[in-house]
Amino acid sequence: MLLGLTLTFAFCWLPIHILELLHCSRLLSDTFYLNHIRILTIARVIAHGLSYSNSSLNPLLYAILNKSYFSDRH
């Protein structure tokens, strides 16, 4: 259960952290940023959506991955 929750958390939050790291540390040159602004904006929107989706996935994962949840119901 813990591995599934951890992997889901990493999958949902890693993209936004990578984009923010690249942006804040100025690893992307201004020329690259200006040439790819559309792609980076779309990637940022998708990354934010993934990070928000983690909050809605958590209750589902706890219910699905917790074996005692189903055994207590019967």
Protein Blocks (a to p, Z undefined) as FASTA:
>chain_A
ZZmmmmmmmmmmmmmmmmmmmmmnomacfklmmmmmmmmmmmmmmmmmmmmmmmmmmmmm
mmmmmmklmmmmZZ
